[in-house]
């Protein structure tokens, strides 16, 4: 799946969009890694 398709699909159980990267983002990443191997997208 390409990035445009991911953006169109919206957030889900395995995809979460992040506007900033901080401690809460790290917590989310760990939760995803421990669950179903989701993706986190961060804009430039």
C-alpha positions as a Python dict, from the first residue, in 0.01 Angstrom:
ca = {
    (1, 'X'): (0, 0, 0),
    (2, 'X'): (141, 342, -90),
    (3, 'X'): (140, 652, 129),
    (4, 'X'): (-151, 817, -58),
    (5, 'X'): (-370, 512, -2),
    (6, 'X'): (-278, 507, 366),
    (7, 'X'): (-367, 875, 404),
    (8, 'X'): (-701, 825, 226),
    (9, 'X'): (-789, 523, 439),
    (10, 'X'): (-773, 722, 763),
    (11, 'X'): (-676, 608, 1109),
    (12, 'X'): (-761, 257, 1216),
    (13, 'X'): (-664, -17, 1458),
    (14, 'X'): (-329, -45, 1275),
    (15, 'X'): (-271, 308, 1144),
    (16, 'X'): (-236, 627, 1345),
    (17, 'X'): (-140, 976, 1225),
    (18, 'X'): (85, 1192, 1444),
    (19, 'X'): (147, 1567, 1413),
    (20, 'X'): (431, 1573, 1663),
    (21, 'X'): (672, 1325, 1819),
    (22, 'X'): (691, 1328, 2197),
    (23, 'X'): (667, 1088, 2493),
    (24, 'X'): (303, 1011, 2417),
    (25, 'X'): (403, 915, 2063),
    (26, 'X'): (656, 671, 2204),
    (27, 'X'): (383, 521, 2423),
    (28, 'X'): (163, 478, 2115),
    (29, 'X'): (447, 316, 1921),
    (30, 'X'): (505, 65, 2199),
    (31, 'X'): (133, -10, 2217),
    (32, 'X'): (121, -68, 1841),
    (33, 'X'): (429, -290, 1852),
    (34, 'X'): (273, -495, 2131),
    (35, 'X'): (-58, -532, 1948),
    (36, 'X'): (-97, -594, 1576),
    (37, 'X'): (212, -434, 1426),
    (38, 'X'): (50, -111, 1311),
    (39, 'X'): (204, 195, 1147),
    (40, 'X'): (253, 549, 1272),
    (41, 'X'): (288, 827, 1013),
    (42, 'X'): (451, 1157, 1105),
    (43, 'X'): (450, 1454, 863),
    (44, 'X'): (776, 1632, 784),
}
